[in-house]
Amino acid sequence: MIQRIQSDARMSQAVVHNGVVYLAGQVGEPGDDVVTQTRTALAEIDALLAEAGTDKSKILTATIWLADIADFDKMNSVWDAWVDQANPPARATGESRLAAPEYLVEVIVTAAV
């Protein structure tokens, strides 16, 4: 069985299948700085994971895209305070042009249910 969460004609914010939840990339509000955008994206992840019946302690992998890799330390200051340090996921971070220039960070996670 496949469960789709917060779907529209283009995409779902999360898809659950065989005990795994796959999240779409989460971003903050355009115009906010990278710290605030990271906080917002992680709060959205918390909410989606809860809706899927899981939480950040069960995140398996995380991919983080930064519009400017120079923001790596600022993003990590938020990530380090948020991540379950007893259960850190495998993680990759890279620099990429995001969907709009106002977006500074996008976070994508996969978690066990």
Buried (B, 14 or more C-beta within 10 A) or exposed (E): EEBEBEEEEEEBBBBBEEEBBBBBBBBBEEEBEBBBBBBBBBEBBBBBBEBBEBBBBBBEEBBBBBBEEEBBEBBBEBBEEBBEEEEBBEBEBEEEEBEEEBBBBBBBBBBEB
